[in-house]
Amino acid sequence: MTDKTDTAPALPEGWLAVDALDLEAQGVARRPDGKVVFIDGALPGELVGAEVTRRKNNWEQARLVAIHRESSQRVRPRCPHFGLHEGACGGCKMQHLHPAAQVAVKQRVLEDNLWHLGKVRPELVLRPIEGPAWGYRWRARFSVRHVRKKGVVLVGFHERKSRYVADIRECHVVPAHVSDLLLPLRALIGSMDAMETCPQIELACGDGVTALVLRHLEPLSAGDLDKLRAFARTHAAAGVQWWLQPKGPDTVRLLDEGGPQLSYGLPEFGITMPFRPTDFTQVNPHINGVLVSRALRLLGVQPGERVIDWFCGLGNFTLPLATQAREVLGIEGSEALVARSRENWAANARQRALAPTQFVARNLFELTPLQLVADGQAQRWLVDPPREGAFALAKALADLHQDPALAPGWTPPQRIVYVSCNPATLARDAGLLVHQAGYRCTAAGVVNMFPHTAHVESIAVFERA
């Protein structure tokens, strides 16, 4: 009897089978010799033809030229400016993939990173947090460019893989009223004396306010200032409010005082968060509200407990925590940001009862075990770091677990909720917490903060073993 082994049928010459999507939303295929090919625009499950644009020893970069078998999850992009063609807008990378499939891909990315980088498998995969796929982006940075050859001013995102500004007339990921401002903004900048020296307009929407931050390299003339004011009056229904930025983010100032305050609300907790347009706030306010609610529910603060909010920012989690805990400590790296957090806490405390809350400025990337102990015991931690993650924090916790003599009598938190914007650094830190600091990863899941992009936001829960 002859042994028979099932083998996949050979593909026609030049065809590639796409079996995954990478973090740049490129299809991943392999040639018969095992060489990896990254194909811009291809989706898992597709058989495609591709033209190689870059070759290395172990991989190739390619662009999609033909789809021989299409994925059932491929959809027609809603935005006319999305695509692979020259001049296509680079603001989105995944409009050709069904939104539900985007979430599934991101969940797979999270789980793969946790396992391959941290050797951690969550005991429970949380249901993804997702919301509106369109009109969700309340923050954006539009580039501005006067194209002399075309005699036009462009306002929008950069073209795909290019430093040029895409010629867009509409955008479906920002609120509709902001999309409607794109062409009027082009006309405004084109009429100004400072047309050549205004490289960007930063958008920051709040509740009822559309803040536009104009970066200008030279002082603006009185005539240009009047044009900005006239634009705001014309678009008062959109809540337009001009801010000026002559240099770095710290130089931002409101063009005319007396308008409504820029803020967003967390109504479940009775919290209002004032902010400046260049402050870090979440791009997607719909998802942020759900994220804060889930994070606090997972943290499970009990009456009488103390909580530490690491990387507290303006207090997005700290202030809601102060509605539940006995005492809260918020720690951030910037003195200026800490001062703003205190102001936000005080403003809210005048409206409702909040727990005593202390805000401290400290470099959290150089944290030591002794500093960790000096902050005192807390039963719960909320950790929300930038893309670099919270390695020093996790390492200090691991060191204390490995050598209890460093802190006699000090008890680590029973539960940690870690909110991440980078699955790779989350996985690295999770590996430390699970394998060296005495914790279990009881749950993890994705947060689709940025639909149609490859950005993966996530949340994980660690319980003391």
C-alpha positions in Angstrom: 0.0 0.0 0.0 1.3 3.4 -0.9 1.1 6.3 1.6 -0.7 9.3 0.2 -0.2 12.8 1.7 -2.8 15.5 0.9 -1.1 18.6 -0.6 -2.6 21.9 -1.6 -2.8 22.2 -5.4 -0.1 24.3 -7.0 -1.1 27.8 -7.9 -0.8 29.2 -11.4 2.5 30.9 -12.1 2.6 34.3 -10.4 -0.4 33.8 -8.2 0.0 34.3 -4.4 -2.3 33.1 -1.6 -2.8 35.7 1.1 -3.2 34.2 4.6 -2.8 37.1 7.0 -2.7 40.9 7.4 0.2 42.7 9.1 0.2 45.8 11.3 0.4 48.0 8.3 -2.8 46.4 6.8 -0.8 44.7 4.1 -1.7 41.2 2.9 0.9 38.6 3.8 1.7 35.8 1.4 4.5 33.3 0.9 6.3 32.1 -2.2 6.9 28.4 -2.8 10.4 28.9 -1.4 9.0 30.4 1.8 9.9 34.0 1.1 7.4 36.4 2.6 5.6 38.9 0.4 3.8 41.9 1.8 1.1 43.1 -0.6 -0.5 46.5 -0.2 -4.3 46.2 -0.7 -4.5 42.4 -0.5 -6.8 40.6 2.1 -6.5 37.3 3.8 -8.1 34.5 1.8 -7.5 36.1 -1.5 -5.5 34.7 -4.5 -3.8 37.7 -6.1 -1.3 38.9 -8.6 1.3 41.4 -7.3 4.1 43.5 -8.7 7.3 43.6 -6.5 8.4 47.1 -5.6 11.2 46.2 -3.2 13.3 43.1 -2.6 15.2 41.9 0.4 16.9 38.6 1.2 14.0 37.3 3.3 11.0 39.4 2.1 9.5 41.4 -0.7 7.2 44.4 -0.8 4.6 44.4 -3.6 1.5 46.2 -4.8 -1.7 44.5 -5.8 -2.3 44.2 -9.6 -5.0 41.5 -9.8 -7.5 39.7 -7.6 -8.1 36.2 -8.9 -10.2 35.1 -5.9 -11.8 37.9 -3.8 -12.3 37.7 -0.1 -15.9 37.7 1.1 -14.9 40.4 3.5 -13.8 42.9 0.8 -16.1 45.9 0.6 -16.3 48.9 -1.6 -14.6 51.8 0.2 -17.0 54.6 1.2 -14.5 57.4 0.6 -13.7 58.3 -3.1 -10.2 59.3 -2.0 -9.2 55.9 -0.6 -7.2 53.5 -2.8 -3.9 52.3 -4.0 -3.5 54.7 -6.9 -1.1 57.6 -6.9 -2.4 60.5 -5.0 -4.8 58.4 -2.8 -5.3 59.7 0.7 -3.2 57.9 3.4 -5.5 58.7 6.3 -7.1 55.2 6.2 -5.6 51.8 5.4 -8.5 49.4 5.8 -11.6 50.8 4.2 -11.6 47.9 1.7 -12.1 45.4 4.6 -15.5 45.0 6.3 -15.5 46.8 9.7 -16.3 43.6 11.6 -13.4 41.8 9.9 -11.1 44.7 10.9 -12.0 44.1 14.5 -11.3 40.3 14.1 -7.9 41.0 12.6 -7.0 43.3 15.4 -8.1 40.7 18.0 -5.8 38.2 16.3 -2.9 40.7 16.4 -3.4 41.2 20.1 -3.6 37.5 20.8 -0.6 36.7 18.6 1.5 39.5 20.3 0.6 38.3 23.8 1.6 34.8 23.0 4.6 35.2 20.7 6.2 38.1 22.6 5.0 37.5 26.1 4.1 33.8 26.2 0.8 34.9 27.8 -2.7 33.6 26.9 -5.6 35.5 28.6 -8.0 33.2 30.4 -10.9 35.2 28.9 -11.0 37.0 25.5 -13.2 40.0 26.1 -15.8 41.1 23.6 -14.3 43.9 21.5 -15.3 47.4 22.2 -16.5 48.9 19.0 -18.7 51.8 17.9 -19.5 54.0 14.9 -17.2 53.2 11.9 -17.7 56.7 10.4 -17.6 60.2 11.7 -15.8 59.0 14.8 -12.5 61.0 14.5 -12.8 64.1 16.7 -9.1 64.8 16.5 -7.0 65.1 13.4 -4.0 66.9 12.0 -4.6 68.3 8.5 -1.5 69.3 6.5 -1.8 72.5 4.4 0.1 73.1 1.2 -0.1 75.7 -1.5 0.6 73.9 -4.8 1.9 76.6 -7.1 1.7 74.6 -10.3 -2.0 73.8 -9.7 -2.8 77.2 -8.2 -4.6 75.6 -5.3 -4.3 75.2 -1.6 -4.7 71.6 -0.3 -6.0 70.8 3.2 -6.0 67.1 4.2 -3.9 64.1 5.1 -0.8 63.0 3.3 -0.9 60.7 0.3 -0.2 57.0 0.8 3.6 56.6 1.4 4.3 60.2 0.4 5.1 63.6 1.8 2.6 65.2 -0.6 -0.8 66.4 0.7 -3.7 64.5 -0.8 -6.2 66.4 -2.8 -9.3 65.5 -0.8 -12.7 67.2 -0.9 -14.4 65.1 1.7 -13.5 62.9 4.6 -15.8 60.2 6.1 -13.9 59.4 9.3 -14.2 63.0 10.7 -17.6 64.4 11.7 -19.8 65.4 8.8 -19.6 69.1 9.7 -15.8 68.9 9.7 -15.8 67.2 6.3 -18.0 70.1 5.1 -15.3 72.6 6.2 -12.5 71.1 4.0 -13.2 73.1 0.9 -14.1 76.4 2.7 -10.7 76.0 4.6 -8.9 75.7 1.3 -10.5 78.9 0.1 -9.8 80.6 3.4 -6.1 79.8 3.4 -5.8 80.6 -0.3 -7.1 84.1 0.4 -4.7 84.9 3.2 -1.4 86.8 3.2 0.1 83.8 5.2 -0.9 81.3 2.5 2.7 80.0 2.3 3.5 80.0 6.0 0.6 78.0 7.5 1.7 74.3 7.3 -1.1 72.6 9.3 -4.5 72.9 10.9 -5.1 70.7 13.9 -8.6 69.6 14.7 -10.0 69.0 18.2 -13.7 68.6 18.6 -15.4 68.9 22.0 -19.0 68.9 23.1 -20.4 71.7 20.9 -17.0 73.2 19.9 -14.9 72.6 16.8 -11.4 73.9 17.7 -9.1 74.6 14.7 -5.5 75.2 15.6 -3.7 77.2 12.9 0.1 76.6 12.9 1.7 79.8 11.5 5.4 80.3 10.9 5.2 84.1 10.7 3.0 86.6 12.6 -0.4 86.9 11.0 -1.5 90.2 9.6 -4.5 92.1 10.9 -6.3 91.3 7.7 -5.7 87.5 8.1 -6.9 87.6 11.7 -10.1 89.3 10.5 -10.6 86.6 7.9 -10.3 83.9 10.6 -12.9 85.7 12.6 -15.2 86.0 9.6 -14.8 82.3 8.9 -15.8 81.4 12.5 -18.9 83.6 12.3 -19.9 82.0 9.0 -19.5 78.5 10.4 -20.9 79.3 13.9 -23.3 76.5 13.6 -20.4 74.1 13.5 -19.0 75.6 16.7 -15.8 76.8 15.0 -13.2 78.3 17.3 -9.8 79.4 16.1 -6.6 78.9 18.1 -3.2 80.1 17.0 0.1 78.2 17.3 3.2 80.3 16.4 5.7 77.7 17.7 5.4 74.6 19.8 2.2 73.2 21.4 2.8 75.3 24.6 2.4 78.5 22.6 -1.2 77.7 21.6 -3.7 80.5 22.4 -7.3 81.2 21.7 -7.8 83.9 19.0 -10.6 85.6 20.8 -11.4 85.0 24.5 -14.9 84.6 25.7 -16.2 81.6 23.7 -17.4 78.3 25.0 -14.9 76.0 26.8 -13.5 73.1 24.9 -14.4 69.9 26.9 -15.9 66.5 26.7 -18.1 64.7 29.1 -18.2 61.3 30.8 -21.9 61.5 31.8 -22.0 58.0 33.4 -19.8 59.5 36.2 -21.0 63.1 36.1 -17.6 64.2 34.9 -16.7 67.1 32.5 -13.1 67.1 31.2 -11.9 70.6 30.0 -8.9 70.4 27.7 -6.8 72.5 25.3 -6.8 71.5 21.6 -3.2 70.3 21.7 -3.6 68.2 24.8 -3.7 64.4 24.4 -7.3 63.2 24.5 -8.7 60.1 22.8 -9.5 60.5 19.1 -12.8 58.7 19.4 -15.1 60.1 22.2 -17.8 57.4 21.6 -15.3 54.6 22.3 -13.6 56.5 25.1 -16.7 56.7 27.1 -17.3 52.9 26.8 -13.6 52.2 27.5 -13.6 54.2 30.7 -16.8 52.4 31.8 -15.4 48.9 31.1 -12.0 49.7 32.6 -13.6 50.7 35.9 -16.0 47.8 35.8 -13.1 45.4 35.3 -11.0 47.1 38.0 -13.9 46.5 40.4 -13.0 49.2 43.0 -14.6 48.4 46.3 -15.7 51.0 48.9 -12.7 52.0 51.1 -10.0 51.0 48.6 -7.1 53.1 47.4 -6.3 53.3 43.6 -3.3 54.4 41.7 -3.7 55.7 38.1 -0.4 55.4 36.4 0.1 57.7 33.3 -3.0 59.6 34.4 -2.9 62.4 31.7 -5.6 65.0 32.2 -7.5 62.6 34.5 -9.6 60.6 31.9 -9.6 57.6 34.3 -8.6 59.4 37.5 -11.7 61.5 37.9 -14.2 58.7 37.3 -12.1 56.6 39.8 -12.5 59.4 42.3 -16.3 58.7 42.2 -15.7 55.2 43.5 -12.6 54.9 45.6 -11.7 56.0 49.1 -8.5 57.7 47.8 -6.8 58.1 44.3 -3.3 58.9 43.3 -2.6 60.0 39.7 0.9 60.0 38.4 2.1 61.6 35.2 5.5 62.6 33.8 4.7 66.3 33.2 4.4 69.0 35.9 2.2 71.1 33.6 -0.1 68.2 32.9 -0.3 67.4 36.6 -1.3 71.0 37.3 -4.1 70.7 34.7 -5.2 67.4 36.2 -5.5 69.1 39.6 -7.6 71.9 38.0 -9.9 69.4 36.4 -10.4 67.6 39.6 -11.1 70.8 41.5 -13.6 72.0 38.9 -15.5 68.7 39.1 -15.3 68.4 42.9 -17.3 71.7 43.0 -20.1 70.0 41.2 -20.1 66.6 42.9 -18.5 64.5 45.6 -15.1 63.2 44.7 -12.6 61.2 46.7 -9.4 62.9 47.9 -7.0 62.8 44.9 -3.3 63.5 44.8 -1.5 64.2 41.5 2.3 63.7 41.3 4.8 64.4 38.5 7.4 61.7 38.0 9.4 60.1 35.2 7.6 56.8 34.9 10.2 55.4 32.5 12.9 55.4 35.3 10.8 54.0 38.1 12.6 51.9 40.8 11.2 49.4 43.3 11.8 51.8 46.2 9.9 54.6 44.5 7.1 52.2 43.9 6.9 51.3 47.6 7.1 55.0 48.6 3.9 55.7 46.7 2.1 53.4 49.2 -0.1 50.4 48.9 -3.1 50.4 46.7 -5.6 47.6 46.1 -6.1 48.5 42.4 -4.0 50.0 39.6 -5.1 51.5 36.4 -2.2 51.7 33.9 -2.6 53.7 30.6 0.9 54.3 29.1 2.0 55.7 25.8 3.2 53.5 23.0 6.4 52.8 24.9 4.5 50.9 27.4 5.1 50.6 31.2 8.2 48.4 31.3 9.9 50.2 34.3 6.6 49.8 36.3 6.2 46.1 35.5 10.0 45.5 36.1 9.8 47.2 39.5 6.8 45.1 40.5 8.6 42.0 39.3 11.7 42.9 41.4 9.6 43.3 44.5 7.9 40.0 43.9 11.3 38.2 43.4 12.8 39.8 46.5 10.2 40.6 49.1 13.0 41.8 51.5 13.2 45.0 49.4 9.9 46.1 50.9 8.9 44.2 54.1 5.1 44.6 54.7 4.4 46.2 51.3 1.6 44.5 49.4 1.2 44.7 45.6 -2.2 45.5 44.0 -4.7 42.7 43.9 -5.8 43.7 40.4 -4.3 45.7 37.5 -6.2 47.0 34.4 -3.8 47.9 31.6 -5.0 50.0 28.7 -2.7 49.8 25.8 -2.2 51.5 22.4 0.6 49.2 21.3 0.1 45.4 21.5 3.8 44.7 21.3 4.7 46.7 24.5 1.6 45.3 26.2 2.8 41.8 25.5 6.3 42.6 26.7 4.9 44.0 30.0 2.4 41.2 30.3 5.2 38.7 30.1 6.9 40.4 33.1 3.7 40.6 35.1 2.8 36.9 34.6 6.1 35.2 34.6 8.0 37.3 37.1 5.6 39.4 39.2 3.1 36.8 40.3 0.0 37.7 38.2 -2.4 35.9 36.0 -3.8 37.5 32.8 -7.5 36.9 33.5 -8.8 38.8 30.4 -7.8 40.8 27.4 -9.6 42.3 24.3 -9.4 44.9 21.6 -10.8 48.4 21.6 -11.5 49.6 18.0 -10.6 53.2 18.7 -9.5 53.8 15.1 -11.7 52.1 12.5 -10.2 51.7 9.0 -6.7 52.0 10.4 -4.2 49.3 11.5 -4.0 50.9 15.0 -4.7 48.3 17.7 -5.9 49.6 21.1 -6.5 47.0 23.8 -7.3 46.3 27.4 -6.0 43.6 29.7 -6.7 42.5 33.3 -4.1 41.1 35.7 -5.0 39.4 38.9 -2.6 38.6 41.7 -2.0 34.8 41.7 
